[in-house]
């Protein structure tokens, strides 16, 4: 783990994760602080992400733009959150995917 990630993890685990939830009436900059730590700690961290209070996550987590990790979430290992694309599929594609066990969004 690089120095940047170690510093981000130290600040996150000692201060930022204990601050109030993002929707609290007490505004201490908690969302910005946790976002800053996420940008230091994570493999990739998009724009306007939200990491909530007490979230525990691996440095292998990647967050896409405007995505987040919830209150008390525990994510171990590799995981990507965000940037999901949904589309309108023609009937042939839907049938082919269904028969192959593929879930379309």
Secondary structure, DSSP 8 states (H G I E B T S, - for coil): --HHHHHHHHHHHHTGGGS--TT-SS-SSHHHHHHHHHHHHSSEE-TT-EE-TT-EE-TTEEE-TT-EE-TT-EE-S-EEES--------HHHHHHHHHHT----
